[in-house]
Amino acid sequence: MSRVKRLVHSYGKFIAIPWRDDAAAAQRVVFCVYNEKEELALRAKVDEFELATKEAGHEWALFDLTDTFAIWLSGQRYAKKYGSSPD
């Protein structure tokens, strides 16, 4: 079984554990930590995480922040200077 498959399996078991009723929405956030070399494999399986979440009776929201920093930086006044001399 690949690492990503194991992560999906572990996530499915974890997300199925009932949440406390008194937990605020901000306390109901789950992060999956994975090896950066498996990024593409994980992205290909993200729908399996969604399915496991919904099967456990939870809502699903995917936030892909891949380009967020680059978009923010490109809108800055001194973006070209930052790129030419990043230190």
N, CA, C and O atoms as a Maestro MAE file, in Angstrom:
{
 s_m_m2io_version
 :::
 2.0.0
}

f_m_ct {
 s_m_title
 :::
 protein
 m_atom[348] {
  # First column is atom index #
  i_m_mmod_type
  r_m_x_coord
  r_m_y_coord
  r_m_z_coord
  i_m_residue_number
  s_m_chain_name
  s_m_pdb_residue_name
  s_m_pdb_atom_name
  i_m_atomic_number
  :::
  1 25 0.854 -1.181 0.000 1 A "MET " " N  " 7
  2 3 0.000 0.000 0.000 1 A "MET " " CA " 6
  3 2 0.895 1.238 0.000 1 A "MET " " C  " 6
  4 15 1.842 1.320 0.783 1 A "MET " " O  " 8
  5 25 0.600 2.196 -0.871 2 A "SER " " N  " 7
  6 3 1.400 3.421 -0.958 2 A "SER " " CA " 6
  7 2 1.186 4.298 0.278 2 A "SER " " C  " 6
  8 15 0.225 4.119 1.027 2 A "SER " " O  " 8
  9 25 2.087 5.231 0.469 3 A "ARG " " N  " 7
  10 3 1.958 6.147 1.613 3 A "ARG " " CA " 6
  11 2 0.670 6.975 1.523 3 A "ARG " " C  " 6
  12 15 0.004 7.219 2.529 3 A "ARG " " O  " 8
  13 25 0.341 7.395 0.323 4 A "VAL " " N  " 7
  14 3 -0.868 8.202 0.154 4 A "VAL " " CA " 6
  15 2 -2.097 7.373 0.472 4 A "VAL " " C  " 6
  16 15 -3.021 7.862 1.121 4 A "VAL " " O  " 8
  17 25 -2.121 6.126 0.025 5 A "LYS " " N  " 7
  18 3 -3.248 5.234 0.350 5 A "LYS " " CA " 6
  19 2 -3.349 5.044 1.863 5 A "LYS " " C  " 6
  20 15 -4.444 5.047 2.424 5 A "LYS " " O  " 8
  21 25 -2.193 4.878 2.521 6 A "ARG " " N  " 7
  22 3 -2.203 4.730 3.983 6 A "ARG " " CA " 6
  23 2 -2.712 6.007 4.648 6 A "ARG " " C  " 6
  24 15 -3.446 5.949 5.634 6 A "ARG " " O  " 8
  25 25 -2.321 7.157 4.105 7 A "LEU " " N  " 7
  26 3 -2.799 8.425 4.657 7 A "LEU " " CA " 6
  27 2 -4.313 8.553 4.492 7 A "LEU " " C  " 6
  28 15 -5.001 8.979 5.419 7 A "LEU " " O  " 8
  29 25 -4.834 8.191 3.330 8 A "VAL " " N  " 7
  30 3 -6.281 8.218 3.102 8 A "VAL " " CA " 6
  31 2 -6.971 7.285 4.090 8 A "VAL " " C  " 6
  32 15 -7.993 7.643 4.676 8 A "VAL " " O  " 8
  33 25 -6.417 6.095 4.274 9 A "HIS " " N  " 7
  34 3 -7.004 5.118 5.203 9 A "HIS " " CA " 6
  35 2 -6.984 5.647 6.645 9 A "HIS " " C  " 6
  36 15 -7.990 5.571 7.351 9 A "HIS " " O  " 8
  37 25 -5.851 6.176 7.069 10 A "SER " " N  " 7
  38 3 -5.735 6.731 8.428 10 A "SER " " CA " 6
  39 2 -6.678 7.909 8.619 10 A "SER " " C  " 6
  40 15 -7.321 8.042 9.660 10 A "SER " " O  " 8
  41 25 -6.752 8.754 7.614 11 A "TYR " " N  " 7
  42 3 -7.654 9.901 7.675 11 A "TYR " " CA " 6
  43 2 -9.100 9.430 7.814 11 A "TYR " " C  " 6
  44 15 -9.858 9.980 8.613 11 A "TYR " " O  " 8
  45 25 -9.484 8.420 7.043 12 A "GLY " " N  " 7
  46 3 -10.852 7.895 7.111 12 A "GLY " " CA " 6
  47 2 -11.197 7.384 8.502 12 A "GLY " " C  " 6
  48 15 -12.301 7.609 8.996 12 A "GLY " " O  " 8
  49 25 -10.249 6.694 9.134 13 A "LYS " " N  " 7
  50 3 -10.485 6.203 10.502 13 A "LYS " " CA " 6
  51 2 -10.580 7.367 11.483 13 A "LYS " " C  " 6
  52 15 -11.422 7.363 12.380 13 A "LYS " " O  " 8
  53 25 -9.716 8.359 11.308 14 A "PHE " " N  " 7
  54 3 -9.701 9.502 12.221 14 A "PHE " " CA " 6
  55 2 -10.961 10.352 12.097 14 A "PHE " " C  " 6
  56 15 -11.565 10.728 13.102 14 A "PHE " " O  " 8
  57 25 -11.352 10.651 10.871 15 A "ILE " " N  " 7
  58 3 -12.486 11.556 10.651 15 A "ILE " " CA " 6
  59 2 -13.807 10.907 11.072 15 A "ILE " " C  " 6
  60 15 -14.794 11.601 11.316 15 A "ILE " " O  " 8
  61 25 -13.819 9.589 11.154 16 A "ALA " " N  " 7
  62 3 -15.038 8.879 11.559 16 A "ALA " " CA " 6
  63 2 -15.281 8.937 13.076 16 A "ALA " " C  " 6
  64 15 -16.375 8.624 13.545 16 A "ALA " " O  " 8
  65 25 -14.267 9.334 13.826 17 A "ILE " " N  " 7
  66 3 -14.435 9.470 15.278 17 A "ILE " " CA " 6
  67 2 -15.387 10.641 15.536 17 A "ILE " " C  " 6
  68 15 -15.156 11.741 15.034 17 A "ILE " " O  " 8
  69 25 -16.453 10.421 16.310 18 A "PRO " " N  " 7
  70 3 -17.418 11.519 16.559 18 A "PRO " " CA " 6
  71 2 -16.750 12.732 17.215 18 A "PRO " " C  " 6
  72 15 -15.905 12.599 18.101 18 A "PRO " " O  " 8
  73 25 -17.153 13.903 16.755 19 A "TRP " " N  " 7
  74 3 -16.636 15.143 17.326 19 A "TRP " " CA " 6
  75 2 -17.464 15.536 18.533 19 A "TRP " " C  " 6
  76 15 -18.651 15.224 18.624 19 A "TRP " " O  " 8
  77 25 -16.819 16.222 19.450 20 A "ARG " " N  " 7
  78 3 -17.530 16.711 20.637 20 A "ARG " " CA " 6
  79 2 -18.549 17.756 20.212 20 A "ARG " " C  " 6
  80 15 -18.286 18.573 19.329 20 A "ARG " " O  " 8
  81 25 -19.706 17.723 20.843 21 A "ASP " " N  " 7
  82 3 -20.765 18.678 20.513 21 A "ASP " " CA " 6
  83 2 -20.420 20.103 20.921 21 A "ASP " " C  " 6
  84 15 -20.916 21.058 20.322 21 A "ASP " " O  " 8
  85 25 -19.581 20.252 21.928 22 A "ASP " " N  " 7
  86 3 -19.265 21.597 22.412 22 A "ASP " " CA " 6
  87 2 -18.048 22.214 21.714 22 A "ASP " " C  " 6
  88 15 -17.602 23.292 22.106 22 A "ASP " " O  " 8
  89 25 -17.509 21.554 20.696 23 A "ALA " " N  " 7
  90 3 -16.345 22.092 19.981 23 A "ALA " " CA " 6
  91 2 -16.805 23.147 18.973 23 A "ALA " " C  " 6
  92 15 -17.730 22.920 18.193 23 A "ALA " " O  " 8
  93 25 -16.146 24.291 19.005 24 A "ALA " " N  " 7
  94 3 -16.462 25.368 18.072 24 A "ALA " " CA " 6
  95 2 -15.998 24.977 16.669 24 A "ALA " " C  " 6
  96 15 -15.150 24.100 16.508 24 A "ALA " " O  " 8
  97 25 -16.558 25.630 15.670 25 A "ALA " " N  " 7
  98 3 -16.202 25.330 14.280 25 A "ALA " " CA " 6
  99 2 -14.701 25.474 14.042 25 A "ALA " " C  " 6
  100 15 -14.119 24.699 13.282 25 A "ALA " " O  " 8
  101 25 -14.072 26.451 14.679 26 A "ALA " " N  " 7
  102 3 -12.638 26.663 14.510 26 A "ALA " " CA " 6
  103 2 -11.813 25.493 15.061 26 A "ALA " " C  " 6
  104 15 -10.648 25.325 14.701 26 A "ALA " " O  " 8
  105 25 -12.417 24.699 15.922 27 A "GLN " " N  " 7
  106 3 -11.734 23.542 16.486 27 A "GLN " " CA " 6
  107 2 -11.997 22.280 15.662 27 A "GLN " " C  " 6
  108 15 -11.533 21.197 16.018 27 A "GLN " " O  " 8
  109 25 -12.719 22.414 14.593 28 A "ARG " " N  " 7
  110 3 -13.068 21.271 13.748 28 A "ARG " " CA " 6
  111 2 -12.350 21.358 12.407 28 A "ARG " " C  " 6
  112 15 -12.963 21.221 11.348 28 A "ARG " " O  " 8
  113 25 -11.074 21.583 12.468 29 A "VAL " " N  " 7
  114 3 -10.243 21.694 11.278 29 A "VAL " " CA " 6
  115 2 -9.232 20.564 11.323 29 A "VAL " " C  " 6
  116 15 -8.653 20.281 12.372 29 A "VAL " " O  " 8
  117 25 -9.019 19.916 10.182 30 A "VAL " " N  " 7
  118 3 -8.079 18.802 10.109 30 A "VAL " " CA " 6
  119 2 -7.036 19.120 9.044 30 A "VAL " " C  " 6
  120 15 -7.373 19.516 7.928 30 A "VAL " " O  " 8
  121 25 -5.785 18.947 9.396 31 A "PHE " " N  " 7
  122 3 -4.681 19.100 8.450 31 A "PHE " " CA " 6
  123 2 -4.040 17.734 8.255 31 A "PHE " " C  " 6
  124 15 -3.850 16.990 9.218 31 A "PHE " " O  " 8
  125 25 -3.715 17.409 7.039 32 A "CYS " " N  " 7
  126 3 -2.972 16.191 6.748 32 A "CYS " " CA " 6
  127 2 -1.548 16.579 6.388 32 A "CYS " " C  " 6
  128 15 -1.325 17.416 5.514 32 A "CYS " " O  " 8
  129 25 -0.600 15.975 7.055 33 A "VAL " " N  " 7
  130 3 0.802 16.253 6.794 33 A "VAL " " CA " 6
  131 2 1.352 15.114 5.950 33 A "VAL " " C  " 6
  132 15 1.156 13.939 6.263 33 A "VAL " " O  " 8
  133 25 2.039 15.476 4.883 34 A "TYR " " N  " 7
  134 3 2.534 14.460 3.959 34 A "TYR " " CA " 6
  135 2 3.884 14.890 3.406 34 A "TYR " " C  " 6
  136 15 4.268 16.055 3.502 34 A "TYR " " O  " 8
  137 25 4.585 13.945 2.835 35 A "ASN " " N  " 7
  138 3 5.888 14.196 2.243 35 A "ASN " " CA " 6
  139 2 5.701 14.999 0.957 35 A "ASN " " C  " 6
  140 15 4.840 14.677 0.138 35 A "ASN " " O  " 8
  141 25 6.497 16.030 0.787 36 A "GLU " " N  " 7
  142 3 6.352 16.907 -0.385 36 A "GLU " " CA " 6
  143 2 6.555 16.165 -1.704 36 A "GLU " " C  " 6
  144 15 6.051 16.597 -2.740 36 A "GLU " " O  " 8
  145 25 7.283 15.062 -1.675 37 A "LYS " " N  " 7
  146 3 7.508 14.280 -2.889 37 A "LYS " " CA " 6
  147 2 6.231 13.582 -3.356 37 A "LYS " " C  " 6
  148 15 6.150 13.120 -4.495 37 A "LYS " " O  " 8
  149 25 5.250 13.509 -2.486 38 A "GLU " " N  " 7
  150 3 3.998 12.823 -2.813 38 A "GLU " " CA " 6
  151 2 2.860 13.793 -3.120 38 A "GLU " " C  " 6
  152 15 1.689 13.414 -3.124 38 A "GLU " " O  " 8
  153 25 3.216 15.029 -3.374 39 A "GLU " " N  " 7
  154 3 2.219 16.080 -3.638 39 A "GLU " " CA " 6
  155 2 1.270 15.712 -4.786 39 A "GLU " " C  " 6
  156 15 0.051 15.793 -4.633 39 A "GLU " " O  " 8
  157 25 1.818 15.316 -5.911 40 A "LEU " " N  " 7
  158 3 0.969 15.007 -7.067 40 A "LEU " " CA " 6
  159 2 0.085 13.796 -6.812 40 A "LEU " " C  " 6
  160 15 -1.082 13.784 -7.203 40 A "LEU " " O  " 8
  161 25 0.634 12.779 -6.159 41 A "ALA " " N  " 7
  162 3 -0.165 11.586 -5.844 41 A "ALA " " CA " 6
  163 2 -1.299 11.939 -4.890 41 A "ALA " " C  " 6
  164 15 -2.414 11.439 -5.031 41 A "ALA " " O  " 8
  165 25 -1.012 12.802 -3.918 42 A "LEU " " N  " 7
  166 3 -2.041 13.204 -2.965 42 A "LEU " " CA " 6
  167 2 -3.125 14.035 -3.649 42 A "LEU " " C  " 6
  168 15 -4.312 13.836 -3.392 42 A "LEU " " O  " 8
  169 25 -2.733 14.948 -4.503 43 A "ARG " " N  " 7
  170 3 -3.716 15.771 -5.227 43 A "ARG " " CA " 6
  171 2 -4.630 14.899 -6.085 43 A "ARG " " C  " 6
  172 15 -5.810 15.204 -6.257 43 A "ARG " " O  " 8
  173 25 -4.079 13.819 -6.618 44 A "ALA " " N  " 7
  174 3 -4.886 12.908 -7.434 44 A "ALA " " CA " 6
  175 2 -5.903 12.145 -6.593 44 A "ALA " " C  " 6
  176 15 -6.901 11.654 -7.120 44 A "ALA " " O  " 8
  177 25 -5.655 12.042 -5.291 45 A "LYS " " N  " 7
  178 3 -6.535 11.283 -4.393 45 A "LYS " " CA " 6
  179 2 -7.374 12.170 -3.476 45 A "LYS " " C  " 6
  180 15 -8.049 11.660 -2.582 45 A "LYS " " O  " 8
  181 25 -7.344 13.477 -3.678 46 A "VAL " " N  " 7
  182 3 -8.042 14.389 -2.765 46 A "VAL " " CA " 6
  183 2 -9.545 14.088 -2.709 46 A "VAL " " C  " 6
  184 15 -10.192 14.337 -1.691 46 A "VAL " " O  " 8
  185 25 -10.089 13.560 -3.787 47 A "ASP " " N  " 7
  186 3 -11.516 13.211 -3.775 47 A "ASP " " CA " 6
  187 2 -11.813 12.075 -2.801 47 A "ASP " " C  " 6
  188 15 -12.932 11.974 -2.299 47 A "ASP " " O  " 8
  189 25 -10.832 11.224 -2.528 48 A "GLU " " N  " 7
  190 3 -11.020 10.149 -1.553 48 A "GLU " " CA " 6
  191 2 -11.097 10.710 -0.129 48 A "GLU " " C  " 6
  192 15 -11.814 10.175 0.716 48 A "GLU " " O  " 8
  193 25 -10.352 11.790 0.128 49 A "PHE " " N  " 7
  194 3 -10.457 12.456 1.423 49 A "PHE " " CA " 6
  195 2 -11.842 13.080 1.575 49 A "PHE " " C  " 6
  196 15 -12.466 12.992 2.633 49 A "PHE " " O  " 8
  197 25 -12.305 13.702 0.513 50 A "GLU " " N  " 7
  198 3 -13.646 14.302 0.534 50 A "GLU " " CA " 6
  199 2 -14.703 13.236 0.790 50 A "GLU " " C  " 6
  200 15 -15.600 13.438 1.608 50 A "GLU " " O  " 8
  201 25 -14.606 12.113 0.103 51 A "LEU " " N  " 7
  202 3 -15.573 11.033 0.268 51 A "LEU " " CA " 6
  203 2 -15.575 10.506 1.700 51 A "LEU " " C  " 6
  204 15 -16.639 10.302 2.284 51 A "LEU " " O  " 8
  205 25 -14.395 10.285 2.268 52 A "ALA " " N  " 7
  206 3 -14.293 9.800 3.648 52 A "ALA " " CA " 6
  207 2 -14.906 10.796 4.620 52 A "ALA " " C  " 6
  208 15 -15.555 10.407 5.592 52 A "ALA " " O  " 8
  209 25 -14.699 12.083 4.357 53 A "THR " " N  " 7
  210 3 -15.240 13.127 5.229 53 A "THR " " CA " 6
  211 2 -16.764 13.129 5.186 53 A "THR " " C  " 6
  212 15 -17.421 13.173 6.226 53 A "THR " " O  " 8
  213 25 -17.312 13.082 3.998 54 A "LYS " " N  " 7
  214 3 -18.765 13.106 3.842 54 A "LYS " " CA " 6
  215 2 -19.414 11.834 4.370 54 A "LYS " " C  " 6
  216 15 -20.508 11.882 4.934 54 A "LYS " " O  " 8
  217 25 -18.742 10.689 4.190 55 A "GLU " " N  " 7
  218 3 -19.265 9.432 4.727 55 A "GLU " " CA " 6
  219 2 -19.320 9.463 6.251 55 A "GLU " " C  " 6
  220 15 -20.152 8.791 6.860 55 A "GLU " " O  " 8
  221 25 -18.438 10.237 6.861 56 A "ALA " " N  " 7
  222 3 -18.421 10.379 8.324 56 A "ALA " " CA " 6
  223 2 -19.444 11.405 8.805 56 A "ALA " " C  " 6
  224 15 -19.575 11.643 10.006 56 A "ALA " " O  " 8
  225 25 -20.172 12.013 7.860 57 A "GLY " " N  " 7
  226 3 -21.222 12.964 8.228 57 A "GLY " " CA " 6
  227 2 -20.745 14.390 8.418 57 A "GLY " " C  " 6
  228 15 -21.441 15.201 9.029 57 A "GLY " " O  " 8
  229 25 -19.572 14.704 7.905 58 A "HIS " " N  " 7
  230 3 -19.032 16.053 8.050 58 A "HIS " " CA " 6
  231 2 -19.091 16.792 6.726 58 A "HIS " " C  " 6
  232 15 -19.194 16.180 5.663 58 A "HIS " " O  " 8
  233 25 -19.027 18.103 6.800 59 A "GLU " " N  " 7
  234 3 -18.961 18.920 5.592 59 A "GLU " " CA " 6
  235 2 -17.521 18.932 5.084 59 A "GLU " " C  " 6
  236 15 -16.584 18.669 5.838 59 A "GLU " " O  " 8
  237 25 -17.361 19.236 3.816 60 A "TRP " " N  " 7
  238 3 -16.044 19.266 3.192 60 A "TRP " " CA " 6
  239 2 -15.819 20.628 2.558 60 A "TRP " " C  " 6
  240 15 -16.681 21.139 1.843 60 A "TRP " " O  " 8
  241 25 -14.672 21.207 2.818 61 A "ALA " " N  " 7
  242 3 -14.272 22.456 2.160 61 A "ALA " " CA " 6
  243 2 -12.785 22.346 1.853 61 A "ALA " " C  " 6
  244 15 -11.971 22.150 2.756 61 A "ALA " " O  " 8
  245 25 -12.442 22.468 0.605 62 A "LEU " " N  " 7
  246 3 -11.048 22.382 0.185 62 A "LEU " " CA " 6
  247 2 -10.522 23.788 -0.065 62 A "LEU " " C  " 6
  248 15 -11.122 24.555 -0.817 62 A "LEU " " O  " 8
  249 25 -9.418 24.119 0.557 63 A "PHE " " N  " 7
  250 3 -8.773 25.408 0.358 63 A "PHE " " CA " 6
  251 2 -7.389 25.149 -0.230 63 A "PHE " " C  " 6
  252 15 -6.489 24.676 0.463 63 A "PHE " " O  " 8
  253 25 -7.232 25.457 -1.490 64 A "ASP " " N  " 7
  254 3 -5.950 25.271 -2.169 64 A "ASP " " CA " 6
  255 2 -5.228 26.615 -2.184 64 A "ASP " " C  " 6
  256 15 -5.626 27.539 -2.893 64 A "ASP " " O  " 8
  257 25 -4.184 26.709 -1.409 65 A "LEU " " N  " 7
  258 3 -3.441 27.963 -1.258 65 A "LEU " " CA " 6
  259 2 -2.168 27.990 -2.099 65 A "LEU " " C  " 6
  260 15 -1.272 28.795 -1.849 65 A "LEU " " O  " 8
  261 25 -2.090 27.115 -3.090 66 A "THR " " N  " 7
  262 3 -0.885 26.958 -3.896 66 A "THR " " CA " 6
  263 2 -0.351 28.280 -4.431 66 A "THR " " C  " 6
  264 15 0.834 28.575 -4.276 66 A "THR " " O  " 8
  265 25 -1.199 29.071 -5.050 67 A "ASP " " N  " 7
  266 3 -0.747 30.298 -5.710 67 A "ASP " " CA " 6
  267 2 -0.953 31.566 -4.878 67 A "ASP " " C  " 6
  268 15 -0.665 32.663 -5.355 67 A "ASP " " O  " 8
  269 25 -1.433 31.438 -3.674 68 A "THR " " N  " 7
  270 3 -1.797 32.595 -2.866 68 A "THR " " CA " 6
  271 2 -0.628 33.551 -2.631 68 A "THR " " C  " 6
  272 15 -0.766 34.759 -2.822 68 A "THR " " O  " 8
  273 25 0.511 33.020 -2.221 69 A "PHE " " N  " 7
  274 3 1.650 33.894 -1.946 69 A "PHE " " CA " 6
  275 2 2.131 34.589 -3.219 69 A "PHE " " C  " 6
  276 15 2.414 35.787 -3.205 69 A "PHE " " O  " 8
  277 25 2.221 33.844 -4.309 70 A "ALA " " N  " 7
  278 3 2.689 34.426 -5.573 70 A "ALA " " CA " 6
  279 2 1.751 35.533 -6.057 70 A "ALA " " C  " 6
  280 15 2.204 36.566 -6.550 70 A "ALA " " O  " 8
  281 25 0.458 35.314 -5.913 71 A "ILE " " N  " 7
  282 3 -0.521 36.338 -6.316 71 A "ILE " " CA " 6
  283 2 -0.371 37.581 -5.443 71 A "ILE " " C  " 6
  284 15 -0.386 38.705 -5.944 71 A "ILE " " O  " 8
  285 25 -0.229 37.372 -4.147 72 A "TRP " " N  " 7
  286 3 -0.063 38.498 -3.228 72 A "TRP " " CA " 6
  287 2 1.222 39.268 -3.556 72 A "TRP " " C  " 6
  288 15 1.209 40.495 -3.650 72 A "TRP " " O  " 8
  289 25 2.321 38.544 -3.728 73 A "LEU " " N  " 7
  290 3 3.603 39.190 -3.979 73 A "LEU " " CA " 6
  291 2 3.595 39.962 -5.291 73 A "LEU " " C  " 6
  292 15 4.158 41.055 -5.366 73 A "LEU " " O  " 8
  293 25 2.971 39.417 -6.320 74 A "SER " " N  " 7
  294 3 2.958 40.095 -7.617 74 A "SER " " CA " 6
  295 2 2.189 41.412 -7.568 74 A "SER " " C  " 6
  296 15 2.403 42.277 -8.418 74 A "SER " " O  " 8
  297 25 1.314 41.577 -6.608 75 A "GLY " " N  " 7
  298 3 0.558 42.814 -6.474 75 A "GLY " " CA " 6
  299 2 1.242 43.865 -5.618 75 A "GLY " " C  " 6
  300 15 0.723 44.969 -5.457 75 A "GLY " " O  " 8
  301 25 2.397 43.535 -5.071 76 A "GLN " " N  " 7
  302 3 3.110 44.465 -4.209 76 A "GLN " " CA " 6
  303 2 3.899 45.476 -5.040 76 A "GLN " " C  " 6
  304 15 4.353 45.184 -6.146 76 A "GLN " " O  " 8
  305 25 4.039 46.623 -4.496 77 A "ARG " " N  " 7
  306 3 4.702 47.745 -5.180 77 A "ARG " " CA " 6
  307 2 6.139 47.414 -5.593 77 A "ARG " " C  " 6
  308 15 6.584 47.798 -6.675 77 A "ARG " " O  " 8
  309 25 6.844 46.715 -4.741 78 A "TYR " " N  " 7
  310 3 8.257 46.442 -4.984 78 A "TYR " " CA " 6
  311 2 8.499 44.984 -5.375 78 A "TYR " " C  " 6
  312 15 9.569 44.444 -5.091 78 A "TYR " " O  " 8
  313 25 7.552 44.356 -6.003 79 A "ALA " " N  " 7
  314 3 7.653 42.942 -6.353 79 A "ALA " " CA " 6
  315 2 8.878 42.637 -7.208 79 A "ALA " " C  " 6
  316 15 9.558 41.638 -6.972 79 A "ALA " " O  " 8
  317 25 9.168 43.472 -8.187 80 A "LYS " " N  " 7
  318 3 10.328 43.222 -9.058 80 A "LYS " " CA " 6
  319 2 11.623 43.333 -8.288 80 A "LYS " " C  " 6
  320 15 12.554 42.568 -8.537 80 A "LYS " " O  " 8
  321 25 11.706 44.267 -7.360 81 A "LYS " " N  " 7
  322 3 12.914 44.406 -6.533 81 A "LYS " " CA " 6
  323 2 13.099 43.185 -5.651 81 A "LYS " " C  " 6
  324 15 14.215 42.692 -5.493 81 A "LYS " " O  " 8
  325 25 11.998 42.691 -5.070 82 A "TYR " " N  " 7
  326 3 12.075 41.499 -4.230 82 A "TYR " " CA " 6
  327 2 12.647 40.336 -5.021 82 A "TYR " " C  " 6
  328 15 13.480 39.584 -4.515 82 A "TYR " " O  " 8
  329 25 12.202 40.189 -6.259 83 A "GLY " " N  " 7
  330 3 12.670 39.086 -7.101 83 A "GLY " " CA " 6
  331 2 14.122 39.214 -7.514 83 A "GLY " " C  " 6
  332 15 14.828 38.210 -7.607 83 A "GLY " " O  " 8
  333 25 14.576 40.420 -7.760 84 A "SER " " N  " 7
  334 3 15.952 40.609 -8.216 84 A "SER " " CA " 6
  335 2 16.964 40.531 -7.065 84 A "SER " " C  " 6
  336 15 18.136 40.218 -7.277 84 A "SER " " O  " 8
  337 25 16.499 40.819 -5.850 85 A "SER " " N  " 7
  338 3 17.381 40.760 -4.690 85 A "SER " " CA " 6
  339 2 16.581 40.224 -3.495 85 A "SER " " C  " 6
  340 15 16.218 40.988 -2.600 85 A "SER " " O  " 8
  341 25 16.307 38.921 -3.479 86 A "PRO " " N  " 7
  342 3 15.415 38.377 -2.452 86 A "PRO " " CA " 6
  343 2 15.930 38.463 -1.023 86 A "PRO " " C  " 6
  344 15 15.131 38.407 -0.088 86 A "PRO " " O  " 8
  345 25 17.227 38.595 -0.823 87 A "ASP " " N  " 7
  346 3 17.740 38.692 0.543 87 A "ASP " " CA " 6
  347 2 17.702 40.128 1.002 87 A "ASP " " C  " 6
  348 15 18.093 40.427 2.130 87 A "ASP " " O  " 8
  :::
 }
 m_bond[347] {
  # First column is bond index #
  i_m_from
  i_m_to
  i_m_order
  :::
  1 1 2 1
  2 2 3 1
  3 3 4 2
  4 3 5 1
  5 5 6 1
  6 6 7 1
  7 7 8 2
  8 7 9 1
  9 9 10 1
  10 10 11 1
  11 11 12 2
  12 11 13 1
  13 13 14 1
  14 14 15 1
  15 15 16 2
  16 15 17 1
  17 17 18 1
  18 18 19 1
  19 19 20 2
  20 19 21 1
  21 21 22 1
  22 22 23 1
  23 23 24 2
  24 23 25 1
  25 25 26 1
  26 26 27 1
  27 27 28 2
  28 27 29 1
  29 29 30 1
  30 30 31 1
  31 31 32 2
  32 31 33 1
  33 33 34 1
  34 34 35 1
  35 35 36 2
  36 35 37 1
  37 37 38 1
  38 38 39 1
  39 39 40 2
  40 39 41 1
  41 41 42 1
  42 42 43 1
  43 43 44 2
  44 43 45 1
  45 45 46 1
  46 46 47 1
  47 47 48 2
  48 47 49 1
  49 49 50 1
  50 50 51 1
  51 51 52 2
  52 51 53 1
  53 53 54 1
  54 54 55 1
  55 55 56 2
  56 55 57 1
  57 57 58 1
  58 58 59 1
  59 59 60 2
  60 59 61 1
  61 61 62 1
  62 62 63 1
  63 63 64 2
  64 63 65 1
  65 65 66 1
  66 66 67 1
  67 67 68 2
  68 67 69 1
  69 69 70 1
  70 70 71 1
  71 71 72 2
  72 71 73 1
  73 73 74 1
  74 74 75 1
  75 75 76 2
  76 75 77 1
  77 77 78 1
  78 78 79 1
  79 79 80 2
  80 79 81 1
  81 81 82 1
  82 82 83 1
  83 83 84 2
  84 83 85 1
  85 85 86 1
  86 86 87 1
  87 87 88 2
  88 87 89 1
  89 89 90 1
  90 90 91 1
  91 91 92 2
  92 91 93 1
  93 93 94 1
  94 94 95 1
  95 95 96 2
  96 95 97 1
  97 97 98 1
  98 98 99 1
  99 99 100 2
  100 99 101 1
  101 101 102 1
  102 102 103 1
  103 103 104 2
  104 103 105 1
  105 105 106 1
  106 106 107 1
  107 107 108 2
  108 107 109 1
  109 109 110 1
  110 110 111 1
  111 111 112 2
  112 111 113 1
  113 113 114 1
  114 114 115 1
  115 115 116 2
  116 115 117 1
  117 117 118 1
  118 118 119 1
  119 119 120 2
  120 119 121 1
  121 121 122 1
  122 122 123 1
  123 123 124 2
  124 123 125 1
  125 125 126 1
  126 126 127 1
  127 127 128 2
  128 127 129 1
  129 129 130 1
  130 130 131 1
  131 131 132 2
  132 131 133 1
  133 133 134 1
  134 134 135 1
  135 135 136 2
  136 135 137 1
  137 137 138 1
  138 138 139 1
  139 139 140 2
  140 139 141 1
  141 141 142 1
  142 142 143 1
  143 143 144 2
  144 143 145 1
  145 145 146 1
  146 146 147 1
  147 147 148 2
  148 147 149 1
  149 149 150 1
  150 150 151 1
  151 151 152 2
  152 151 153 1
  153 153 154 1
  154 154 155 1
  155 155 156 2
  156 155 157 1
  157 157 158 1
  158 158 159 1
  159 159 160 2
  160 159 161 1
  161 161 162 1
  162 162 163 1
  163 163 164 2
  164 163 165 1
  165 165 166 1
  166 166 167 1
  167 167 168 2
  168 167 169 1
  169 169 170 1
  170 170 171 1
  171 171 172 2
  172 171 173 1
  173 173 174 1
  174 174 175 1
  175 175 176 2
  176 175 177 1
  177 177 178 1
  178 178 179 1
  179 179 180 2
  180 179 181 1
  181 181 182 1
  182 182 183 1
  183 183 184 2
  184 183 185 1
  185 185 186 1
  186 186 187 1
  187 187 188 2
  188 187 189 1
  189 189 190 1
  190 190 191 1
  191 191 192 2
  192 191 193 1
  193 193 194 1
  194 194 195 1
  195 195 196 2
  196 195 197 1
  197 197 198 1
  198 198 199 1
  199 199 200 2
  200 199 201 1
  201 201 202 1
  202 202 203 1
  203 203 204 2
  204 203 205 1
  205 205 206 1
  206 206 207 1
  207 207 208 2
  208 207 209 1
  209 209 210 1
  210 210 211 1
  211 211 212 2
  212 211 213 1
  213 213 214 1
  214 214 215 1
  215 215 216 2
  216 215 217 1
  217 217 218 1
  218 218 219 1
  219 219 220 2
  220 219 221 1
  221 221 222 1
  222 222 223 1
  223 223 224 2
  224 223 225 1
  225 225 226 1
  226 226 227 1
  227 227 228 2
  228 227 229 1
  229 229 230 1
  230 230 231 1
  231 231 232 2
  232 231 233 1
  233 233 234 1
  234 234 235 1
  235 235 236 2
  236 235 237 1
  237 237 238 1
  238 238 239 1
  239 239 240 2
  240 239 241 1
  241 241 242 1
  242 242 243 1
  243 243 244 2
  244 243 245 1
  245 245 246 1
  246 246 247 1
  247 247 248 2
  248 247 249 1
  249 249 250 1
  250 250 251 1
  251 251 252 2
  252 251 253 1
  253 253 254 1
  254 254 255 1
  255 255 256 2
  256 255 257 1
  257 257 258 1
  258 258 259 1
  259 259 260 2
  260 259 261 1
  261 261 262 1
  262 262 263 1
  263 263 264 2
  264 263 265 1
  265 265 266 1
  266 266 267 1
  267 267 268 2
  268 267 269 1
  269 269 270 1
  270 270 271 1
  271 271 272 2
  272 271 273 1
  273 273 274 1
  274 274 275 1
  275 275 276 2
  276 275 277 1
  277 277 278 1
  278 278 279 1
  279 279 280 2
  280 279 281 1
  281 281 282 1
  282 282 283 1
  283 283 284 2
  284 283 285 1
  285 285 286 1
  286 286 287 1
  287 287 288 2
  288 287 289 1
  289 289 290 1
  290 290 291 1
  291 291 292 2
  292 291 293 1
  293 293 294 1
  294 294 295 1
  295 295 296 2
  296 295 297 1
  297 297 298 1
  298 298 299 1
  299 299 300 2
  300 299 301 1
  301 301 302 1
  302 302 303 1
  303 303 304 2
  304 303 305 1
  305 305 306 1
  306 306 307 1
  307 307 308 2
  308 307 309 1
  309 309 310 1
  310 310 311 1
  311 311 312 2
  312 311 313 1
  313 313 314 1
  314 314 315 1
  315 315 316 2
  316 315 317 1
  317 317 318 1
  318 318 319 1
  319 319 320 2
  320 319 321 1
  321 321 322 1
  322 322 323 1
  323 323 324 2
  324 323 325 1
  325 325 326 1
  326 326 327 1
  327 327 328 2
  328 327 329 1
  329 329 330 1
  330 330 331 1
  331 331 332 2
  332 331 333 1
  333 333 334 1
  334 334 335 1
  335 335 336 2
  336 335 337 1
  337 337 338 1
  338 338 339 1
  339 339 340 2
  340 339 341 1
  341 341 342 1
  342 342 343 1
  343 343 344 2
  344 343 345 1
  345 345 346 1
  346 346 347 1
  347 347 348 2
  :::
 }
}
